[in-house]
Amino acid sequence: MLLAARALGLETTVTTLYPAYEGEAEATPGLPPEIHSYAIPPVNSPLGRFGPVRRMPLAEIVCGDP
């Protein structure tokens, strides 16, 4: 879902820090009481420039013992 949102020019992230509001968060989309969510990806239209993602070569960001 995150990649699909990005491909559509939308920004999103996975949010798991909402347990204090779990009842409200699950009632908003109309989930039945026996169904529980474990992550909520908020989706938004970005402000300003939201261009292509620059991917660095793996060898530049990962290191290990030879």
Secondary structure by P-SEA (a helix, b strand, c coil): caaaaaaacbbbbbbcccccaaaaaaaaacccccccccbbbbbbbbcccccbbbbccccccccccc
